[in-house]
Amino acid sequence: MSEIAIPPSFGPEPPLIEAEELPSWILLEDERLLVLNKPGWVVCHPSKNGPWSSLVGAAREYLGGGTVHLVSRLDRETSGLIVLAKDRGMARLLQMALQERAVEKRYLAVVEGVWEKRSELSKAIEDDPDTPVVVKQRVAVGGGGTKAQTSFLPREAGPKHTLVEVIPHTGRKHQIRVHAQFAGHPIVGDKLYGPDPLLYLRFIESGWTPEHGARLAHFRQALHAWKLTFRTREGEWSFEAPEPTDFTQLWARLRAQ
């Protein structure tokens, strides 16, 4: 873990966004859309800590106030594409595409183990009743849960890890992370679905500790939303976000081990 620098602001409390850094995250801006490449330590939704504590709040400040509509969201530790609409019409158009499953999402992930072949997982997901972590999900048992389907496409293998492309065909909570764990290839750096879910609680309570450094190969889950394609009645919008430096450095290190 010492080979990868942990951002000084990375901790249990999401950092405030600096006004001067937000423009460097912008991938596209026009009259109707603002598309950003979110770092893996920024939250999407506004919080009690003011506008600069979230991506949505910071975007509102950047645009001079008013309303922006969050079309796509990511977990705090997942990096990648965030799409914000500047007007209700565009927000409704893109959200309808999501509801109609006319959106293709593609992620990149670094996972534990050598994943040799394409895998299609159709496993329902439900709340995990056997854990002290209330947000944790699991593959459903006994015929319950909500339908979920994910494709995993191995891109490159290292000695003990694999870079995979992931296509979630449904949008369940923590879906990619739950299915990766179920397949025996948890995402590197995942505090909740990795070696011990209590690592998540300890991080929330105390931040990054020597135990985290000893048991996790990265300070955040190595999951990046790299492509989004919306197919709507007004046309198609497709966006791509390059992998952040921490992600590329992690994969280079694990591939060379």
N, C-alpha and C positions, 0 to 999 in steps of 0.2 A: 504493500500500500504506500510505502514511503516514496516510491518512484513516481507517484502521481500527486500533484499539488492539490490540496483541498482548498477551495475558495475561502478566504478568511471570513466571509459573511455566512458560510454554510453552518447551520445549526438548527435546533428544533423550532426556533422562531424564524419564519421567513424574513429575509432582509428587506429593507426599503430599497426601492429601485431609484437609482440616480437618474435625474432628468437627462443628463448628457449621454447616458449609455443606451437609452431606449432607441434612438434613431439607428444605432448600429444593428439592431435586431430586425429592422423593417426589411421585408423581402419585396413587398409591393404596396403601393398606396395610389389610389385614384379617387374619383369622386364618390364612389360607393363602398370601397373596400379598404381595409387595412390588414395586411397579412404579415405575421411576425414569426421569427424563429426563436422560440422561448428557451432560455437556459434551464437546466435541470435543477434549479433551486429557487424558482419563482412560482408563486401561486397565481391562479387565474382569477379567482373571484374576490371581490372587494371584502375587506375586513374592517374591524373596529380601529385599526391602526392608521387610518387615513388613506388618501387616494394613492400614495406612492408605495403602499404595501402590497399591491396586486397588479397584475398586468392590465386588467380592465380599468382600474382606477388610474393607472399611469397613462394609458391610452387616452382616456378622457381628458386628462390634463394636457397631454401633448396636442390634442385636437382643439384645445381651447374651451372645453366644457361641453355640455350637452350629453346626449345619449349615444352610446355605442352598444351594439348587440353582439354578444358572444355566440358565435355559430358553432365553433368546435372548442373543446376544452381538453386539457390533459391533467393527469396527476402532477403534483408538485415536482417530483423527481424525474418525470419523463420530459425529455427535451423535444423540441420540434414545432411543427406547424400549429399556429393559432390563427383562426380567421375571425375577424371582427367586421360586421356590417355597419355602415354609417347611417343607413336609413331602414325603416321598417319593411319597405318593399323588398329590398335585397335580403334582409334577414329572413323574411317569410319564404322567399324563393329558395334559399339554400337550406332552411330548416325543413321545408317540404321535401326536398331531395333526400334529406336524412331520414325522414319518416317513411318515404317510399323506397328506401334502401337503394337509391340511385346515386350513392356515393361510394367510391372505392378508397379505402384507407390502406396505406402501406407503411410499415414500421421496419426499422432495423433493430436487432437485439444481439447482444453477446450473451451466450448461455453456457452453462456448465456442461461438460462432456462433449463427446464427438457425436454430432447428430448427422447421420449418414444419408437419410432419404427424406424426401418430401413427406410430410405428415398432415393428415386432415383430422382434426379433432372436433367431433360433434358431441359435446358433453354439457349437459345443463349445469348451471351454477346456482348456488344458494348461499345464504349466510352460514358461517361456520359456528355451530353452537358449542363446539368443544375447544374453545380458545378464550383466553382473557382479553384478546384484542377485538373490540366490538366491530371494527370495520372489515375484519378478515372474511374472505369468501372461500368457498371450496367447491369442487365438483360434487354435484348433488348425489345423494344416495337414496335408494328406495323409491325412485321414480318421481321425486319432487324437483324443485328448482325451476329456473327459467332457461329456455333453449339458448344455446350459445355454440357458435361454430368458428373455428380458427384454422387457417392454413399456415404451416411453417415450411419455408423453403430454404434449406441450407445453401449458403453462398460460398463459404470458405471455412476450412477446419484447421485448427491448430492442434498441438499435442493433447490438450485437455479441455479445449473450449471450441465453440463454433460461432461464427457470424451468420445469423439467419435473417431472412426477410420474412415478415409476418403480415398476413392479411386477415384482419378480423372481419368476418361476414356479418356479425351481429355486434351490438355495442353494450355489453354487460359490464358491470362494475368489476374492475381489475381482471377483465377477461383474459388478456394475453398472459398476464403473470400467473393466473390460476392454471390455465391450460399448459403453460410451459412447465410449471412445477409438476402437474399431473403426469406429463410425458416423461418425467425424470430428468428434465433439463431446465432447472430454474434459472432465471435471469441473474447474471452476475451483479452483485451489489444490492440485491433485493433484501431489505431488512425484514419484510413481512412474509415473503414466500420463499426465502432462502433457507439457510441452515437452522434458524431458530426464530420464530416470530417474536420472542421476547426481546430480540435485538431492536425491534421497532419501538417497543415500550421504553426501553432503556435510552434510546435516542431521543424520544419525546421528553423524557424526564431529565436527562443529563447531557444531551448532545453526543458528539462523536467521542468515543472513549478508546483506550488501548484494546479493549475486547473487540470492538467493531473492527479495528485495524487488523487484528489477528485472524478474524473469522470471515471478513469480507474482502474481496479483491478490488472493490471500488467504493467510493464514498456515496454513490447513488446508484439506483437501478439503471443498468446499461440498456436503456430503451429510448429510441428516438423516432418520432413521427416524421418521416421524410417525404411522403407524398400524399396529396389529397386531390381527388377528382370529383367534381360535382357535375352531374348531368341533369339539366333542367329544361323546362319548356322554352327558355330564352337562350339556351346554348350551354356550352360546357366551359367550366372553369377548372383548371388544373394548376396546382402549386407544388413546388419542391423546396425542401430545406436541406442544406448541406449539414453533415454531421458536425457537432461541435468538437472543439479540440480535445476535451477530456475523453470523449468517446473514441476518437481516432487514436489517441495515445494509449488508451487502455487496450484496444484490439492489437495494436502494434506490439505492445509488451507481452500480451498473452500468446500471440501467434509465434513470437520468437522464443518462448520458454522451452 
